[in-house]
Every structure is written in C-alpha cells, then in structure tokens.
Amino acid sequence: MSARKTCWSEIKHVVEKANPQFYTLIEEIKPGDNLPLYLAEYSYGQFFSDNKNYYFPDKNGISTESHGGRNPLTMVLKNTLELYCETTSNVFSWMIFTPGDLLPITYWTDIVSPYLVNPGSVFLSTAGSRNAFLLNLHSHNEAYRKLGKRYAIPDDINPENAFDHYKIFKLIAEKEKSPWRTEILCFSEKWFSNIINKKSWAPLKMYFYEEAAALTACLRNAPFLNFAMHDIRNIRNLKHKEYSEEIIKQILFAALGAMPAFVPAHNEEALPLDLLANTFNHEYSIQNTPIIFHAQKKINVEDTVYLSISQNNAITCDLKTFRPLMYLIEIKDHIQEYLHGFRTHILTKNTVYGEMQKRLSLDYFSEKGNAQRNILKAVHLSSDSRIKKICREYTAKPAQTFPERAPFFKAFVGINFK
C-alpha cells in the first residue's frame, strides 16, 4: 500500500486516458494546483473502505477516516475495485469499478432527496474482486491441507464455501508478495466542496447526476418490471417458484449491465491471476486446469456473462428442496413467455425489455446436460474464448481436465445481449 500527493497539472493526462469526458469538464474549469490529489495503490484484497471508514495510506502507515457514510471522491486508474455487502450468510456484489469509473456515484442520486434512503454504511470495498472463486476448490482433501499448511490458512476458512476463496487468494498474494495493485486517484474534500457549492463547477455536478441516473436506471425502474411480470404471469397462467422468478430478473439485469454476473478470469484486471493459477498448479496438485470465476458487470456487447442457479449469492429467497436442473428447466420454459409478453405490455413495450426477445441470447448448461431440453453439458463452456486462453496458459500437464463437476456448473445460464 502506498500513496503520494499530486496535482491536476501533473496527473491530468492519466485521467484523460482513463475518462476523457471527465478530463474535458475539469479542463474547462481550470482548477489550480493548490487543490490536492492523492495517487494511491492497494494490494489485492486490501480494504479501501468498510462500513465505518475508508483506508488511506500515508507516511505513518494506514489512516482511517470517516466521510459521513460515503467514500471520498475517487477514480479507479488501474485494475478494479469491488463494492459489496456482506451478511452472515451472503456476500453479494453491488458495483464493480474499472479504470475511469468514479465513486461514490449513487450518492448523487440521493443528495437531492429529502430523505436518506441509501444505506451507504453497509457497503465494503476491496482492491480486486471479492466475489471470486476457483471452480474446483470445494473440498477438504489432502491437496487442500497441503495448501493450507504452505500458506498458513486458518481452519475457519472453508474451501467448500465459495465466499471464502477470496480469503485464500488474499493469503497467497500476501505470502508471495504479489506486485498486483489497484491504483486509484483520490480527490481531496476541497474538490468535493467545490463541486457541491461553486457555480462555476456546476457542469461537473451535472456530470455526476447524469452518470448516477444512468447507472441506477434499471434498478430504480424495477417496480415497472415487477408489475409487468406480475401481469404477464396472471394473463399466461404461469406457474413457477419464487426462486425461479428472481433468477429471471437477475438474468435481465445482468444482461443490461445493471447487476454483476460472473466471468472466467482471463487477465490480471480483477486479481493476480498468473500467481494464483501457477500456485494452485504447483502447490494444490489439482487434476483440473485452475479456472477462476469472478464478478463483473457486462461491459461490451461481445461479453457473455454467467449466472449459476445452484451457487447464487444475490437472491433473498432460498433455493428449496428442488434440484438445480429442475429450476433451470423451469426458468428456461418461462422466460420466453415473459420476453414475449414484454413486447406488448403497456409497461414494457416501449422500453428495452420490449426488445429483449430479439436481442437477448441465452444458453443453458448443467453438469450432465439434457439433450431433450436443449441444455448443454458444462464442458461445452470450454469453447468460451476466455477459457480457451486460460487452458492454453495454465494447463500444467496433459492429464488436467476441465472442472465440469464444480458446484457452479450444476445448473447455470450464459447471457449475451446485443
């Protein structure tokens, strides 16, 4: 962890590369170099903020500061920062910040409200991906005990719990002194005060309002989707479980980039992939190629993201005694009914949901597949170009295979929206 003080004239060309629009707005304001900026680096898994403070490196180590329930104005310059909420049973990703992204962003949608409705203090943020897991790390076997001894992994970290894999990754990165860093630019409170209060800075304030409105549009308008789905369910007499309906909504939000889903880690943006993959090859002696999945929002139209029915952490209702494959079949059978209904329903026909039947492409997978239901075997995922890249780079011996029996693969959906 490190930091250094800088100023706009020194750092502006880095900002221009990361976020050209933001750079142009600041250049028009012409801020003086008396407004401090701080360039900081965080190693993988280090907290940027928790539910009380944000953590900033200084000459004395790490300082903790409270900013009234919000993070300081910050831009990510390199790698990622994950904002998430952690409960006793779940860790669910809320936002993934990539280079050029600014936070806090939802703060700007609440600042004009007469009521505080955003519980900002419940969120935590870490450098790199918090919601990341190795597909075939799911048992207390001899290989894991060997890994645990090598990296002093505490007994209360459970490899069978995908939420704990991040803790294992973090311990490995620390032990091996990984150079992986998330780089951020922190704006001092003087910047924040000027944006809020100075008339000449109003275009910058409007930029934040517009970004916040765009980022939260799907979730803010979710009641219209809920009403439409309720109506379509009654009109078409659809019978399905609550869990299935929640997964269908997740699929829609993930397709639009409003909610994180999962992708195979094929570069260093979310975590120190090279270090972790090689470590698991050498220290864990696994029989499968080390493939790590992590949370990510859909960014490009070419991206396919994945949601698991059996390993899902963003659902408030529980998966009942019902095989994941049966849920998958139920979802597959009913989602087309909803997509068809969206085309004509008054609440969705003029929205992006009315276009989804033509633009949304879904593939359904399970461990063993089901040819009669057009459900592919999990091993078909090995054709994903990102996984091909991983297999080329990290298959250490010919005997290693695709981890088709991973819990994530019991039943899952591939989502592409163009």
N, C-alpha and C positions, 0 to 999 in steps of 0.2 A: 504494500500500500504506500503510495507516495502522492505528493501534491506540490504544485508550485504556483505562485501568483503570476498573473499575466494581465494583459490589457487588450482592448479591442483591436488596435492597430497591429498588434503582434500576432493575434490569433485569427483575425477575420478571414484570411484566405483558407484556413482549415474549415471554418464554419461555412464558407461559400461552397466548398466541395460537398459538405455533408447536407446542407439545406440552403439552396440558392435563394429561395423566396424569402426566408428569414434574414439571410445576409443582406439582401437588397433593401428590406424595410429598415434595418438598423443603419445601413449606409446613408439612407435618406435623412435619418435623424442626426447623424454625425455625433455620436457620443464621445466625450472626452476620455482620455486615458486615465483620468482620475477616478473612473468607475471600475472597481476591482473585478477581476475574473480569476477563477482558480481552475487549473487543469489537474485533475486527479485520476489516479489509477487504482483499481480494485482487483485483487486476485480472485480466481474462481471460487464462488460460494460465499464471499465476504458480504456482510450486510452493508447496503447503502442506507437503509432505514428499517426500523421496526415500528411497533405500534406506539412508541414513545418518542424516539429521537431519530435524527439522521446522523450518520457517522462520517466524519471528515478527517482525513489525515493532515496533521500539521507537524511542526518541528518537535513537539512533545509526545508524539505518538498519534493517538486517535482521539479527536474531540467529539463530544456528543452534544448536540444542540436541538432544542425543540423549536419548531416553527408553527406553533398553533394548529397542529393537526394536518399540516401539509408539508411536502418536501420543498426544499429551495428550488428556484427556477434552474433547471438543469437540461443540458443537451447531451445525448449519447454521441460520442465520436467514433468509438471502435467497439466491436462485438456487441453484446446485448445486456440488458437489464430486465429482470422479470419482476413484475408486481403481482403479488398473490395474497391470498387469505388462507390462514391455517387454523383449522379447528381441531378438536380432539380426534376426529375420525377422517378428516379430509384435508387435502391441500389442493386448492383449485386456482389455476392461473387466471388473472384478470386482464393484464396487459403485458405485452412483450415489446420492449422499446429497442429499436435498432438504430444504426447511425443516422443522424439527422432528426430523430424524434426528440420532442421536448416533454418534460414533465415538471410540475403537475399539470395535467391537461383538463381533467374533469372538474378541477377547482373552478374553472372559468364558467362552467355551466351553472354553478351554484352561487357564484358571487352576487348575482342579481336577484336571487331568491330571498323572500322574506324569512324563509325557514332553512335551517341546516338539515339537509336530507342525505348528504354524502358522509358515511361514517369513515372518514379518511384514516382515522387512527387504527382501524382494524387491519390495514394492509401492511405487508412487509415487502422489501425489495432486496434482491441479491444480484451480484455480478454473475452473469451467465444464467443458464437455465436451472431453475429449482425443480421443475417437473421434468425430470429426465430419468431414464431407466435403461438398464441393459436387458435385452429381451430374454436371455436365457439364464439370468441370475435370479433364481426363485426357489432355492432350497439350501438347507444347512448340510451340505455334503462335505466330504473331505477336502475338496478343492477350495471350498469357501473357508474352511477352518485354516487352511494353509495361508490363504489371502489375509484372513483376519489377524493371524499371528504376525505376518510380514508388516502389516500397516497398523497394528495396534487398534483394530476396530473393536469398539466396546460391545459387550454382549447384548446390550439393549437395542442395538441396530439389527434389524431383522431383514435378511435378504429376500424373504418371501413377501415383504411389503414394498411395492414399487416406490412408495413415497420415501423410503429410507435409502434408496440407491444414490440419491444426491449426496447424502452424508458420506457414503463410501467414496464416491468420486472426489469429494472435497478433501477427505483424508489422504487419498492417493496424491492429489495435486499438491497438498501441503508437504507431504513426506518427500516427494520427488522435486520440491522447489520449482514447480512449473512456472515458466515465464508468462503464461497466459494472463492477459489483463483485459478488463473492461475499462475504457477510457471515457471520462465524462468531463464536461465543462460546466462548472457551477458559476452562476451569476450572483453577485452579492445582493443583499437586501436593498441597496440603493437602486439597482436596476429594477427590482420588483416595485419599489415605491414610485419610481418614475413612470413605469407602465400604467400603474393604477391611477396616479394623480396628475401627471403632466399632460396638458392638452396636445402638445407637440408630439407626444408619444402615442396618441390615440390610434394611429394605424396599426401599431404593434398590438395594442389591446384588442382591436378588432380581429387581427390575425388569430389570436388565441381563442376568441369567441367562436370564430368560424371553424377552426380546427377541432375544438371541443364538440361543437354541434355535429360536425361530420362524423367524428369518431364514435359518438354515442347515439347516432340517429336510429340504428336498428333496435337497440335495447330500449330507448325512450319511447319508441312507437310500437313496442311489443304488445301492448294491450289490443291494438287493432288486429294483429296477427292472432292473438288468443281468441278474440271474438269471432274472427272468420273461421278459425279451426273448429270452434265450438259449433258454429252454424253448419259447417260442412259435415261435421261428424253426425249431427242430427238429421240433416237432409239425406245423407247417403247411408244412414243407419250403420255407421262404422262401430265395430266392437273391438276394442283393444285395451291393453293395460296402460295405466298411468305412466309407467316407466317408458313404454314404447313411445308415447306421445312426447315425453320430454326429450327423448333421443332424437325424434323427428325435428323438434325445434332446434336442438343443438346442431343437427346437420345443416339446417337452413342458415343459422347464424354463422357457423363455421365456413360455409360456402361463401358468405358475403364478407368474411374477414372481421366479423363483429365479435367473435369468440375464438380463443385459441383451440386448435386441434393438435395433432401430433404428426411429426415428420421424422424420417431417418436422418440422424446427424451425419452429414457427408463433408463437412468442413469445420473450421475452428470457431465459427461465429458464436455458438451457444455454449461451448465447453471445450476443454483441451482434448480434442478427440484423439489425436495421434498418441499422446501419452496414455490415455485411458485404454484405447484399443490394444496397444502394444503391451501394456501392463496386464490386461486380462489374458492376452495370449500367452505371456511368459509366466505369470505368477498364479493364474487361476486354472491353467491347463484345460481350457474348455474344449469340448468336442464340436462346438458350433462357431462360426465366424462371429466375432464380437460386434453386434449391431446395436447401437444405442438410439432410442427414440427420445425426442424432446418436444415440449410445447412450442407452438409457433402459430401466428395468425397467417392466413392466406394472404400473400403479398402480390404475387404475379399470377396472371391468368393461366400460365402453364403449370402452376403448382398443383399437385394433388396432396391433400391432407387426409389424415385418417382419424377415425373415431372408433373406440372399442366399446362394444356392448358389455363385455364382461369385466373390463378394467376401466371404469369411468369415474372421474372424481368431481364432476361438476353437476351432479344430479342430487337433488334434495330428497327425492323419493327413493326407496330401497328397491333393489332387484330382488324380487320374491323367489320362492322355490319354483323355478321355471328355467329350463335350460337356456343358456345364452343363444344357441342356434334357433330356438323357438321364438325368442324375442326378435332375432334378426329376420326371420321369415315374416313375422307379424309386421315389422317395420317396413319391409320390402313390399308386402301386399298392400299396405295402407298409404304409404307416402305418395304414390302416384295418384291415388284418389284425392288427396289434399292438393297436389300440384294442379290437377285438372280443375278442381273447384276454385282455386285461386284465380284462374283465367277469367272467370265471370263474376266472382263475388264482389259486391259493391265496395268492400273494404280493401280489396287486394288487386282488382283487375287493372288499375292504373298505376300500380307500384311494381317494384322489381319482382315481387312474389308472383305477379301475373305472368311474368316472362320465364319463370323458372322451369316450367315443363320443357321448354325448348333449350334452355341454357345450362341446366344442371345435369351433370353426368355422374351417376353413382355406380360403383362396383361393390358387390357384396362378397365377403370372404368368411370362411371358417377353417378350423384346423383340417378337417377332413373333406370339406366341401359338400355340395349337394347338387349333382348334375340336373336332377329333375326340377329344382327350384332356381337354376342358373346362379348358384352360389359357388364361387371359385374356391379351390384349395388355397390355404395360406401361402404355400410355396410359390404360387403364381406371382406373389409380390416381389419375388426375386427378379422380375423383369423391370421393376422400377429403376430408372437410370441412376438414381442416387444410391440404391442398394447395390447395383452392379459396380459402381465406383468403390463402395466400401469393400465389397468382396474381392475386387482386384487388389486393393491396397492392404487389406488386413486379414486375408486368409493365409494363415501361417503354415499350414500343411494340407496336403490333398484330402486328408480324411475329414477335415472340418466341413460341416454342412450348414444349411440354412436353418435357423432356430424355429421351425414351424410349430413346435409344441409350447411356445411361450404363452403365458396367460393372456396377454394382449390379443393373441391370434385365435382365441376360442370362437369369437364372432366379432367382426369389425366391418367398417364401411370405408371405402375410398371415395373422396369427394372432390369433384372438379367443377368449377363454374366459370364459364366464358361468356 
